[in-house]
Amino acid sequence: MLRFLWICLGGAVGTGARYLLSGWALRVLGPAFPYGTLAVNVIGSFLLAFLMVVGIETSLMPATLRLALTTGVMGGFTTYSTFSYETLQYFQEGAWWLGALNVLVTVFGCLAACLLGWLVAKWLVGT
């Protein structure tokens, strides 16, 4: 039950972080493209891969902390459901090139960030 509570707390932190980052991106970059969603997904992909490598391949992170950070914080932070909805809206509005651009940049950006997180974690913890 304690793990469950830590995961729930982590989810609240991740959701709050997503809200703050998305709002900041909207204010700074404007509403023409879902920059906030893209930033959250790329950063979340990096952090999730990093945390999983450190949490599973080393003894540096207790299992409960790993679950709270990955399932909780990262689960609340990443926004693929929002990504899908925003992309669908572009397609419904006939903005096919923006929808396609959103898919390409998000998918390849997140895969690249995930690989980078994995590599950085491997480098830092020496595994």
Secondary structure as UniProt FT lines:
FT   HELIX           2..29
FT   HELIX           35..57
FT   HELIX           63..67
FT   HELIX           68..74
FT   HELIX           75..77
FT   HELIX           80..92
FT   TURN            93..94
FT   HELIX           96..125
//
